[in-house]
Amino acid sequence: MLTTLMFLNAALLWASAAFGIAALVSPARLAGATATTPTSPAAPFYPRMYAARAVPLGVVGGVVVALGASDPAECIPWLLLAGIVQVFDALIGAERRRLGMVLAPALAALIHLSTLVWVIVR
């Protein structure tokens, strides 16, 4: 069961990295902008900032967690970091009143942090 949870966590981290790449490729689509939404020259800044965090954390964290499935204690810092990041992503989504930007990261945070607790107490 724990091995399955570790691979689920790795998949969530890789999904976060994929969203970081998607933010770079099509920032307006991810932000819910339309063709009539005004943009500024600073608009690319935030997708780049998101990708700068999401891609390395998602790729490296996913690999570490997937490889660490045999010794889950090694994954504690990565699970904690991933959980905290997802909590803040959900809070940002709540501030923007975007349900999808709340539910997906909240579920990911729940899985990361629940797995963390399980690893610590087992």
PEHU-V409389 format. One record per run of one state. SS is the DSSP state (helix for helix, strand for strand, loop for the rest). FROM is the first residue (numbers start at 1). TO is the last residue. If there is no record, write none. Layout:
[[SS:FROM:TO] [SS:FROM:TO]]
This chain:
[[loop:1:1] [helix:2:25] [loop:26:26] [helix:27:31] [loop:32:43] [helix:44:70] [loop:71:71] [helix:72:95] [loop:96:98] [helix:99:121] [loop:122:122]]
